[in-house]
């Protein structure tokens, strides 16, 4: 049986929440920025509905948190 645990829209929602809450997440989870990058990269590779412009915007947001 080929059941999906989550669908693409749920993954996209998790990416959006992750990026939006990242400033708070990095306080408790030092590797949160790395995990966010991996989540965005994997979603892009899997063809989840995230376009290149949004992907780059999210990655810049993560980079700006390092400053």
C-alpha positions in Angstrom: 0.0 0.0 0.0 1.4 3.4 -0.9 -0.1 5.7 1.7 1.3 9.2 2.3 1.8 10.3 5.9 1.7 13.9 4.9 0.9 15.6 1.6 2.8 18.4 -0.2 0.6 21.2 1.2 1.4 20.1 4.8 5.1 20.0 4.0 4.9 23.5 2.5 3.1 24.7 5.6 5.8 23.2 7.8 8.5 25.0 5.8 6.6 28.3 6.1 6.2 27.9 9.9 9.8 26.8 10.3 11.1 29.9 8.5 8.7 32.2 10.3 9.6 30.9 13.8 13.3 30.4 13.2 14.4 33.4 15.3 12.8 31.8 18.3 13.8 28.2 17.4 17.5 29.0 17.3 17.4 30.0 20.9 16.5 26.5 22.0 17.9 24.5 19.1 21.3 25.6 18.0 21.1 23.5 14.8 17.7 24.9 13.8 19.3 26.9 10.9 20.9 23.8 9.5 17.7 21.8 9.8 15.8 24.6 8.1 18.2 24.6 5.2 17.9 20.9 4.9 14.1 21.0 5.0 14.1 23.6 2.2 16.6 21.7 0.1 14.7 18.4 0.5 11.4 20.0 -0.4 12.9 21.6 -3.5 14.4 18.2 -4.6 11.1 16.5 -4.0 9.3 19.0 -6.1 7.2 20.4 -3.3 5.5 23.6 -4.3 8.3 26.0 -3.5 9.6 28.1 -6.3 13.2 29.2 -6.7 12.4 32.8 -5.7 10.8 31.7 -2.5 13.6 29.2 -1.8 16.2 31.9 -2.2 14.3 34.3 -0.1 14.0 31.8 2.7 17.7 30.9 2.5 18.6 34.6 2.7 16.4 35.0 5.7 18.3 32.1 7.4 21.7 33.6 6.4 20.6 37.0 7.9 19.9 35.3 11.2 23.6 34.4 11.4 24.6 38.1 11.4 
